[in-house]
Amino acid sequence: MHLFRKTSSLVGLLLITSSLMACAGAKNLTAQRPENEAVRTELKKESSSLNITIEAAAKDLTATIDRLTPRELYKGATKTKGLNASVLRNGPIVVNATDNFIYLTIPITMSLSYGMFETPTIAPKLKFKVTAKVTSDWKVNAEVYYMGLSDLLTDELKIGPLSIKPRTIVEGITNPLQRTMSDLLSKKLNEQFALKSQVAKVWSAAQKPILVDKNYSAWLKVTPEELLLYPLYAQNNLVKLSVGLKSVAELNVGPEPPSRAPVPLPNLKLANGADRMFRVALNTDLYYKDLLAIASPLLLNKELGSDGKSIIVKEMELYGNGDHLVIKVAVVGSIEGTFYLTCRPLFNPKSNVFSVEDVEFDMQTQSLLLRSADWFLHGVIRSKIQEKLNMDMTERLTQARTMADKALAQVKLADNITLTGTVKSIKLNDVMVQKEKITVQLYTEGETSILYH
């Protein structure tokens, strides 16, 4: 009996010792730090078009064309041998712009002569359609096409021994008249739309950072890439020639960004349709120390437990690794040591809340805990971190939106050149993980134009 008691005591002592040793082993666990992974250094870039539009009302073109078109439009032979024609302007030219064409109506007087014979003067109106395009060497090229007469003419007319059809005669002399009008309009449109010199001013001005808000030290930086020429626009008696300055635009807060080396004006590229949306990137930095300043009071020194066991988080550290965040925690309690968790950053542009998802223990930590504290793997610490590690960024983004409005509202690019526009929408473009911070990039979109004054 005595021997049994001694043996029982020895077994109990061994069990207690074994238990203490196991606990001691569980209380001094230090997981290996996750291997460093490269982080991105550049945000996604999305190009947009800053539209440089030069326009003229039909009435202004009317005045120019009317002033420069000579009174004598044609004088010379017709297709009928021995028959000559004289075509003179007989009043102001009417210009209309619609359906992406320019239409000319020219009142004329026409007389025909055959030897000693001459017809009475007739006074119809000639109608022309004009197309205009800009070539890659910046020249405006106008093509004039005869469309017919606006007035009926007599079917037949006698002149001496000849019997002629006036409409046929008119149509026969329109080819040289079309060439004359095409050359004239091309020359005058190039004078009216000094496209290359106007675009060159904007191209040069856009390469320098522009201060848009002194209070926030906000700078608009436009990096031009290429020039796109859009088709002629002619609607509602308004004619426009538009060049899109394809560029990457960013709004930077802080000191003035460095100017890049000037890039010479490139050749024009022809585009099918105008992209009138201009996008400005808004970059907002979220430093991990600021995120921890919000989360720490909610997590540090708080008891977290499950299944009769609990821990207290004594320290937290947050840093970027690859495209994930790493959370380092030091805990005491039923288990003691240093462990690592990873999570995926998430920004919700609708609620303006930054948060984390997929909070999991790092693989090295999982391997360690599986052998010694499996309960901790499935405890509440992961859900608590995911719940508390977030930040409402509404105030920051409201400030960014205000600056974007100013960046597009009315910005002086150079003397007599102003960028103007309105912000229509805002969207999330990128979230970039870095070692000490996360950069959230939004894009504001709006329509812009360049004003010359």
Summary of the structure (lengths in Angstrom):
residues: 453
radius of gyration: 39.5
end to end distance: 113.6
largest distance: 160.2
contacts: 1374
relative contact order: 0.14
helix: 27%
strand: 46%
